[in-house]
Amino acid sequence: QVNLVESGGGSVQPGGSLNLSCETSGFTFSQYVMAWQRETPGRGRERVAMIAPPGGPTYLPSVEGRFTISRDNFKKVIYLQMNKLKPEDTAMYYCYVPTHDKWGQGTQVTVSS
């Protein structure tokens, strides 16, 4: 059974940073693409970043250069380092396994002065 547990969200001022983590279990982590997605009432669901088992990451254009996705195949964890946060980054952030269509419970990120 796929299990995804996000952590690291919080409230920060514009320009601040947060580092999200997603601990996984229940599947062969090292073989699968992993992603971070976010959801807001206004914009709906967006795929923020994605990373292949080995391979280069891809990013939503609005976060390119500010966010970095990474993975630790030994620990079965993915990360999202978010720098230079903007108010429009405010959302619930979810860890996502595309091939299994599985989401975690989410972690809230709020960027406000």
Secondary structure, 3 states (H helix, E strand, C coil): CCEEEEECCEEECCCCCEEEEEEEECCCHHHCCEEEEEEECCCEEEEEEEECCCCCCEECCCCCCCEEEEEECCCCEEEEEECCCCHHHCEEEEEEECCCCEECCCEEEEECC
